[in-house]
Amino acid sequence: MERFDHVIIDCPPSLGVLTVNALTAADRVLVPLQCEYYALEGLSRLLTTIEAIRQQLNPSLGIEGIVLTMFDRRNNLAHQVAREAQLYFEGLVFESRIPRNVKLSESPSFGKPVLLYDVASAGAQAYLQLAREVLDRQASRQAAQAAA
């Protein structure tokens, strides 16, 4: 049997049966948060669902972190959402921010992930930075567990 260090299950932005099944199977959840007002409000519903799944189906389910997506640094609302998320979800929000980026939008229509479509694009580079940050958090968590 082949083993993988990480398996990513990309779910639709709803709390339907596919998402519930993925959360039941997962060890950790990476929560994307679009930098818009209503997305921040909807995040509390997702966290309530995660807690319900933890209590009923998957007690080991943890939140890896919250990643800010569609971040437009020229937009005051994006900065406001980022501040609110960092204050309310202290320690969970990744430093990496995924920008609004044409290459991210174009890559699916070419049938390629952005890393193969245009690795030099701002969007691809942001996802690579996020991947490094996720791995660093995992290494820190494992080191803390080993020291305990």
Secondary structure as GFF3:
##gff-version 3
##sequence-region A 1 148
A	DSSP	alpha_helix	17	25	.	.	.	ID=ss1
A	DSSP	beta_strand	28	34	.	.	.	ID=ss2
A	DSSP	alpha_helix	37	56	.	.	.	ID=ss3
A	DSSP	beta_strand	62	71	.	.	.	ID=ss4
A	DSSP	alpha_helix	76	88	.	.	.	ID=ss5
A	DSSP	beta_strand	93	99	.	.	.	ID=ss6
A	DSSP	alpha_helix	102	106	.	.	.	ID=ss7
A	DSSP	three_ten_helix	107	110	.	.	.	ID=ss8
A	DSSP	alpha_helix	114	117	.	.	.	ID=ss9
A	DSSP	alpha_helix	122	147	.	.	.	ID=ss10
###
